[in-house]
Amino acid sequence: MNSEVMPLRCSILRGGTSRGVSFRSEDLPAERSAIEPILLDVFGSLDVRQINGLGGATSQTSKAAIIGPASRPDADVDYTFAQVSVTDRLVDWGGNCGNISSAVGPSAIVRASSRRRSR
């Protein structure tokens, strides 16, 4: 177990039958290879019960949404999906989840309104 503590803003989001952890892209490293150990720690993987993390020990509850400012003029936000394995030290970047995607909009709205309040 890593004894280093790193504060990291996140929120738990629910979309349909899935639950995920939402992160601000600016709070994470730019490289996916550097993000993976953070996600594995946050979710509590490699423990199949994910007791030391926010994962729920199922594929429906071990999903991450990384949300940031739009990098294109025809978009409102950037969204990256990651599926965190419960049984292996693995983060899959190749898929998507419609349930978690449905929670990105509300998460982005909350993010935008919190930025306005802090100004």
C-alpha positions as CSV (number, residue, x, y, z in Angstrom):
1,M,0.0,0.0,0.0
2,N,1.3,3.4,-0.9
3,S,1.8,5.7,2.1
4,E,1.9,8.8,0.0
5,V,-1.3,10.9,0.2
6,M,-2.3,13.0,-2.7
7,P,-5.4,15.3,-2.5
8,L,-7.5,14.9,-5.6
9,R,-10.9,16.4,-6.3
10,C,-13.5,14.0,-7.6
11,S,-17.2,13.3,-7.4
12,I,-19.2,10.1,-7.5
13,L,-21.6,10.1,-10.3
14,R,-24.5,7.9,-11.3
15,G,-25.7,7.3,-14.8
16,G,-28.3,4.7,-15.4
17,T,-27.2,1.4,-13.9
18,S,-23.6,2.5,-13.6
19,R,-21.6,4.4,-11.0
20,G,-18.4,6.2,-11.7
21,V,-15.9,8.6,-10.3
22,S,-15.5,11.9,-12.1
23,F,-12.2,13.8,-12.2
24,R,-11.2,17.2,-13.5
25,S,-8.7,16.7,-16.3
26,E,-6.5,19.5,-15.0
27,D,-6.1,17.7,-11.6
28,L,-4.5,14.6,-13.4
29,P,-1.3,14.1,-15.2
30,A,-1.4,14.5,-19.0
31,E,-0.2,11.0,-19.8
32,R,-2.5,8.0,-19.4
33,S,0.3,5.9,-18.1
34,A,0.7,8.3,-15.2
35,I,-3.1,8.4,-14.6
36,E,-3.5,4.6,-14.4
37,P,-1.8,4.1,-11.0
38,I,-3.9,6.9,-9.6
39,L,-7.2,5.4,-10.9
40,L,-6.2,1.9,-9.6
41,D,-5.5,3.4,-6.1
42,V,-8.7,5.5,-6.1
43,F,-10.9,2.5,-7.0
44,G,-9.0,0.1,-4.7
45,S,-8.0,-2.4,-7.4
46,L,-6.4,-5.1,-7.1
47,D,-8.6,-6.1,-4.2
48,V,-11.6,-7.9,-5.7
49,R,-13.8,-6.3,-3.0
50,Q,-12.2,-2.8,-3.6
51,I,-12.6,-2.1,0.1
52,N,-9.8,0.5,0.2
53,G,-11.3,2.5,-2.6
54,L,-14.3,4.0,-4.3
55,G,-14.9,1.0,-6.6
56,G,-17.9,-1.2,-6.0
57,A,-16.2,-4.5,-6.9
58,T,-18.2,-4.9,-10.2
59,S,-17.6,-3.6,-13.7
60,Q,-20.7,-1.4,-13.3
61,T,-19.2,0.5,-10.4
62,S,-15.5,0.8,-11.4
63,K,-15.7,3.4,-14.1
64,A,-14.0,6.8,-14.4
65,A,-15.0,9.9,-16.2
66,I,-12.3,12.5,-16.9
67,I,-13.9,15.8,-17.8
68,G,-12.2,19.0,-18.9
69,P,-12.6,22.1,-21.0
70,A,-13.4,21.6,-24.7
71,S,-10.4,21.2,-26.9
72,R,-12.5,21.8,-30.0
73,P,-14.7,24.7,-31.0
74,D,-17.7,22.4,-31.7
75,A,-17.8,20.8,-28.2
76,D,-18.7,22.0,-24.8
77,V,-16.5,19.6,-22.8
78,D,-13.9,16.9,-23.3
79,Y,-14.7,13.5,-21.8
80,T,-12.5,10.5,-21.5
81,F,-13.9,7.2,-20.2
82,A,-11.8,4.6,-18.3
83,Q,-12.9,1.2,-17.1
84,V,-10.9,0.0,-14.1
85,S,-10.5,-3.7,-13.7
86,V,-11.5,-5.2,-10.4
87,T,-9.3,-8.3,-10.7
88,D,-6.2,-7.0,-12.5
89,R,-4.0,-3.9,-12.4
90,L,-5.5,-2.7,-15.6
91,V,-7.3,0.4,-16.9
92,D,-9.1,0.0,-20.2
93,W,-9.2,3.2,-22.3
94,G,-10.8,1.6,-25.3
95,G,-14.4,1.6,-24.5
96,N,-17.2,3.9,-23.5
97,C,-20.3,3.7,-21.3
98,G,-23.6,5.2,-22.3
99,N,-24.7,5.3,-18.6
100,I,-21.6,7.3,-17.5
101,S,-21.8,9.4,-20.6
102,S,-25.3,10.5,-19.6
103,A,-23.8,11.8,-16.3
104,V,-21.1,13.9,-18.0
105,G,-23.4,16.8,-18.8
106,P,-24.7,17.3,-15.3
107,S,-21.2,16.9,-13.9
108,A,-19.9,19.6,-16.3
109,I,-22.8,21.9,-15.3
110,V,-21.9,21.5,-11.6
111,R,-18.3,22.1,-12.4
112,A,-19.1,25.3,-14.3
113,S,-21.4,26.6,-11.6
114,S,-18.8,26.0,-8.9
115,R,-16.2,27.9,-10.9
116,R,-18.6,30.9,-11.1
117,R,-19.2,30.8,-7.4
118,S,-15.5,30.8,-6.6
119,R,-14.8,33.9,-8.6
